[in-house]
């Protein structure tokens, strides 16, 4: 992805968050120069902040995700915080690919906007897609879906995803962008994503202009 595209998407994301009165922490608006000398912050160590990916597909509108990690622990460093929180924007028919987590459990929450469609499978011991129905909790109420079945979350609804539960999600057609929250155990996007079809979690970036704000993957290169 080009940095200019990333900058434009971050500008759009800030406007979208503001439209819901969802406020980010002050450091979300720092420029690259503001980060100098701040490499020891929890924000940097635990990969908080702006995060954007096209999963290596080169077509963000069809396969991609922009999010902001608000809080997170760090199991490898023995950090006392055992939870994480993200805010995401999911566009109509923009796919977050099929994957599960070995360690993380999470609530995915539709905070507003359109409808969020989640497709679900269990997983086999060989980490393939399961062929049995699975039961998930939607706002604490059990719901059983067939393999590949869909749960549609309208604004205010949430789903609890267990370890090893394959899922992919996207915004419902014709409903507009979705403001999506995630509350989970500690998040580690470097080691805890099992994509059904192998693909990169983070994008390759063509630096055609200066970053507006650093992505969490930019910290090692700029601080």
C-alpha positions in Angstrom: 0.0 0.0 0.0 1.1 3.6 -0.6 1.6 5.8 2.4 -0.6 8.4 0.8 -3.4 5.8 0.7 -2.9 5.0 4.3 -2.9 8.7 5.3 -6.1 9.2 3.5 -7.7 6.2 5.2 -6.6 7.5 8.6 -8.1 10.9 7.9 -11.4 9.2 6.9 -11.3 7.0 10.1 -10.8 10.0 12.3 -13.9 11.7 10.8 -15.9 8.4 11.1 -14.9 8.1 14.8 -15.9 11.7 15.4 -19.3 11.2 13.8 -20.0 8.7 16.6 -18.4 10.9 19.3 -15.9 8.1 19.8 -12.8 9.8 21.2 -9.2 8.5 20.8 -6.4 9.2 23.3 -4.3 12.3 22.7 -1.3 10.4 21.4 -3.4 9.1 18.5 -2.9 12.4 16.9 0.9 12.7 17.3 3.0 13.1 14.2 6.2 11.1 13.6 8.4 13.8 15.2 6.3 13.7 18.4 7.4 10.1 19.0 11.1 10.8 19.3 12.5 9.6 22.7 9.3 7.7 23.6 10.4 4.2 22.7 9.9 2.9 26.2 6.2 3.8 26.4 3.7 1.0 26.9 2.0 2.3 23.7 5.1 1.2 21.7 6.0 -2.0 23.6 2.5 -3.4 23.4 1.7 -2.2 19.8 -1.1 0.2 20.6 -2.3 2.7 18.1 -3.1 2.9 14.4 -3.2 -0.4 12.5 -4.1 -0.9 8.9 -3.8 -3.9 6.5 -4.7 -5.1 3.1 -3.6 -8.6 4.0 -1.1 -8.5 1.1 -4.0 -8.5 -1.4 -3.4 -5.0 -2.7 -7.1 -4.2 -2.7 -8.0 -2.6 0.6 -11.6 -1.9 -0.3 -12.3 -5.6 -0.9 -9.9 -7.2 1.7 -8.7 -5.0 4.5 -9.2 -3.5 7.9 -8.4 -0.3 9.7 -8.3 -0.3 13.5 -6.9 1.4 16.5 -5.7 -0.6 19.5 -6.6 1.4 22.6 -5.2 -0.8 25.3 -3.3 -4.1 25.4 -1.1 -6.2 27.6 2.1 -8.1 26.7 2.3 -11.7 27.8 5.9 -12.2 26.6 7.0 -9.3 28.7 5.0 -10.3 31.8 2.8 -7.2 31.6 0.1 -7.1 34.3 -2.6 -6.1 31.9 -4.5 -9.2 30.8 -6.9 -7.7 28.4 -7.1 -5.6 25.2 -9.5 -3.2 23.4 -9.8 -2.1 19.8 -12.0 0.0 17.7 -12.4 -0.9 14.0 -14.1 0.3 10.9 -15.5 -2.3 8.6 -16.7 -1.3 5.1 -19.5 -2.8 3.1 -18.3 -6.2 1.7 -14.8 -5.5 2.9 -13.5 -8.9 4.1 -11.4 -9.6 7.2 -10.3 -13.1 6.1 -11.1 -16.4 7.7 -8.9 -17.0 10.8 -8.9 -18.1 14.4 -6.7 -17.4 17.5 -4.8 -20.1 19.5 -4.8 -18.0 22.7 -7.1 -15.0 22.4 -10.8 -15.0 23.2 -12.8 -11.9 22.2 -16.1 -10.1 22.1 -16.8 -8.5 18.7 -19.3 -5.6 19.2 -21.3 -3.6 16.6 -21.0 -0.1 18.1 -22.9 1.6 15.3 -23.5 2.2 11.7 -24.4 -0.7 9.4 -24.7 -4.4 10.1 -21.7 -6.7 10.7 -21.8 -10.2 9.1 -19.7 -12.9 10.7 -19.2 -16.3 9.1 -18.2 -19.1 11.4 -16.7 -22.5 11.5 -15.2 -24.7 14.2 -11.7 -26.1 13.6 -10.3 -29.6 13.4 -7.3 -30.9 15.3 -5.4 -30.4 12.0 -6.6 -26.7 12.0 -8.9 -27.1 9.0 -12.4 -25.9 8.8 -14.8 -27.9 11.0 -17.8 -29.7 9.5 -20.0 -29.7 12.6 -22.4 -27.0 13.9 -21.1 -24.7 16.5 -22.7 -22.8 19.3 -21.8 -19.2 20.0 -23.0 -16.6 22.5 -24.7 -13.6 21.0 -25.0 -11.1 23.8 -24.8 -14.0 26.2 -27.6 -16.0 24.5 -26.5 -19.3 22.8 -27.0 -19.6 19.1 -26.2 -22.7 17.0 -25.1 -22.2 13.4 -24.1 -24.7 10.7 -20.5 -24.8 9.4 -20.1 -21.5 7.4 -23.2 -20.1 8.9 -23.7 -16.4 9.4 -24.5 -14.3 12.4 -25.5 -10.7 11.6 -24.9 -8.2 14.3 -27.0 -5.0 14.2 -25.8 -2.0 16.2 -25.6 -2.8 19.9 -25.2 -6.6 19.4 -22.1 -8.6 20.2 -20.7 -12.1 19.8 -18.2 -14.0 21.9 -15.5 -16.0 19.9 -13.6 -18.8 21.6 -10.1 -20.0 20.8 -10.0 -22.1 17.7 -13.2 -20.7 16.3 -12.7 -19.7 12.6 -14.4 -16.4 11.7 -14.4 -13.9 8.9 -16.5 -10.7 8.9 -17.6 -7.9 6.6 -20.1 -5.1 6.5 -23.5 -6.0 5.1 -24.2 -4.6 1.6 -26.2 -1.4 1.4 -26.0 -0.7 5.2 -22.9 1.5 5.3 -19.7 1.3 7.2 -19.7 -0.3 10.7 -18.1 0.9 13.8 -16.8 -2.3 15.5 -15.4 -2.8 18.9 -13.3 -5.6 20.2 -12.8 -6.5 23.9 -10.5 -9.5 24.4 -7.8 -11.2 26.3 -4.3 -9.9 25.4 -3.8 -9.5 21.6 -0.7 -10.6 19.8 -1.0 -10.1 16.0 2.6 -11.4 15.5 2.0 -14.9 16.7 -1.7 -15.6 17.4 -3.4 -15.4 14.0 -4.1 -18.7 12.2 -5.4 -17.7 8.8 -7.1 -20.5 6.9 -5.3 -19.4 3.8 -1.8 -18.2 4.7 -1.4 -14.4 4.2 0.5 -11.5 5.8 -1.2 -9.7 8.7 0.6 -6.4 8.0 1.0 -4.5 4.8 4.1 -3.7 2.7 4.3 0.1 2.5 5.5 2.3 -0.4 6.7 5.5 1.2 5.4 8.1 -1.3 4.9 10.7 1.4 5.5 11.3 5.1 3.2 9.5 7.6 0.4 11.5 8.9 0.4 9.3 12.1 2.5 6.3 12.8 1.1 2.8 12.5 2.0 0.4 15.3 4.3 -1.4 12.8 6.1 1.9 12.1 7.4 2.4 15.7 10.7 0.4 15.2 11.5 2.5 12.1 10.7 5.9 13.4 11.5 5.9 17.1 
